[in-house]
């Protein structure tokens, strides 16, 4: 992959298949993209995300939650690993653990999450199923900064809408939302790397 | 306006300027539109909505809340007026009172509301301001059936998204949402009049 002294160093937390990680890895490989993923950490040893990282020549690290006494001790280990690599932004990509306040504070204003709904609608798990069960006709995707509030509450960086179709299943809707996720997450990281995001209260202003 | 024996007779409740009422009146005047507004009721004597109705040759009625002992008695008067005109659908268009359970039950499955957000996000008053203060990048409009839950909870008929722009004020955002409201409300009434809406639990299936 392309490397450069001026590029933002990005760390990624992933628990699963890592398709959003792949979108960030692909973006990192594009000429002129101002950020590069330098470390992927997973709390699951067999996460496909780790294989994706290795395949892209990016360091992949399994950190075992069982090696730590509590969530905060585990999270502080993540902070140490990212910090040791000079990471300037951390991105959750299908990371299935709640982050402790200590982690969020360590990366205040430098941690992003992506969520498969138009927040504040349908926070938490199974957002696509929630949207279907609610009978929503429009849902979408949100990239937001992570804050120390409840789940999925931080300042919103980018959103895109996705229409719910009459015959949608959870899978078909998730697939169309995922396509938007793969477009939006690299774009949000690019804006951050270019210094174009300013947080004013709850609002993210794009310069 | 065009009248016809087979057209759905629509009643409208409005408290204010009635721009959504105007969209329904304009639709009623279009050849082939399967519904017609036959009665507009306002709880405010000077509501511009009443003038709009009269200008379109539609009966306009001021019903004074002060003439009734409580909300339910007032609402039952509204039910009587609509029922006496053979109304098959009632639409809130900027109606600023909470509807009593008695009203909602009388028109169960035959009462619609329009709300300037993508519900369930930003229910209640000042939805556009809520969206701006939350820092949402996408908001929109929802037409839904009225149910006897809390405010703005009924099954969703149609939604459309509206992008929040960086320099949006409450007024500029409201204006763009309103343009979508004027498009969506007549469309929802048309689908209802054509018998194409089926409510299954919380979901509205469009046939």
Contacts between the chains, C-beta under 8 A, distances in Angstrom:
chain1	res1	chain2	res2	distance
A	118	B	118	6.1
A	118	B	121	6.6
A	118	B	136	7.5
A	118	B	138	5.5
A	118	B	161	7.9
A	119	B	121	7.8
A	119	B	136	7.9
A	120	B	121	5.3
A	120	B	122	7.7
A	120	B	134	6.4
A	120	B	136	7.8
A	121	B	118	6.6
A	121	B	119	7.8
A	121	B	120	5.3
A	121	B	121	4.3
A	122	B	120	7.8
A	132	B	203	7.8
A	133	B	202	6.7
A	133	B	203	7.9
A	134	B	120	6.4
A	134	B	156	7.4
A	134	B	202	6.0
A	135	B	155	5.5
A	135	B	156	4.9
A	135	B	201	7.7
A	135	B	202	4.4
A	135	B	203	3.8
A	135	B	204	6.0
A	136	B	118	7.5
A	136	B	119	7.9
A	136	B	120	7.8
A	136	B	156	6.1
A	136	B	159	6.8
A	137	B	142	8.0
A	137	B	156	5.7
A	137	B	157	7.8
A	137	B	158	6.0
A	137	B	159	3.9
A	138	B	118	5.5
A	138	B	140	6.2
A	138	B	159	4.2
A	138	B	160	6.9
A	138	B	161	5.2
A	140	B	138	6.3
A	140	B	161	7.5
A	142	B	137	8.0
A	155	B	135	5.5
A	156	B	134	7.4
A	156	B	135	4.9
A	156	B	136	6.1
A	156	B	137	5.7
A	157	B	137	7.9
A	158	B	137	6.0
A	159	B	136	6.8
A	159	B	137	4.0
A	159	B	138	4.2
A	160	B	138	6.9
A	161	B	118	7.9
A	161	B	138	5.2
A	161	B	140	7.5
A	161	B	161	3.9
A	166	B	205	6.6
A	166	B	206	6.3
A	201	B	135	7.7
A	202	B	133	6.7
A	202	B	134	6.0
A	202	B	135	4.4
A	203	B	132	7.8
A	203	B	133	7.9
A	203	B	135	3.9
A	204	B	135	6.0
A	205	B	166	6.7
A	206	B	166	6.3
